[in-house]
Amino acid sequence: MLFLDANTLGQSHLAMGERVLTALLGYAVVFAGLLALMAIVFGMGAVFKAIGRKKSASAARPAAPAAKAARPAAEPAKPEGKPAPGTAGEVKRFDVPDKEAAMIMAIVADQMGKPLNELRFKSIKEVK
């Protein structure tokens, strides 16, 4: 007859308190690792956002003086009907009523935080 005791089955003789302590320490190690990983991900996100802001700011600065220098000395011929001051030309609309086009332009200007007369809309098309 073969008798198996706890040592031959790989079980240890830990008391209940030691088992609970071991489990809690294991959970604490895993939780600390997850917190460290979360901190690394948030830190990398902040670094990439700062780099993106820096690149967009440096790209926007040289473009403004170059645009002023690129203006021709003589103004191009304007159409017969002069647009109102502050307008940016005509908008081609495809299956979009005037009221909806105006609402879309106002929402875009509000979301971008810019005045409507500083934006130029080329066309508005309804996606079906």
Secondary structure by P-SEA (a helix, b strand, c coil): cccccccccccccccaaaaaaaaaaaaaaaaaaaaaaaaaaaaaaaaaaaaaaaaaaaaaaaaaaaaaaacccccccccccccccccccbbbbccccaaaaaaaaaaaaaaacccccccccccccccc
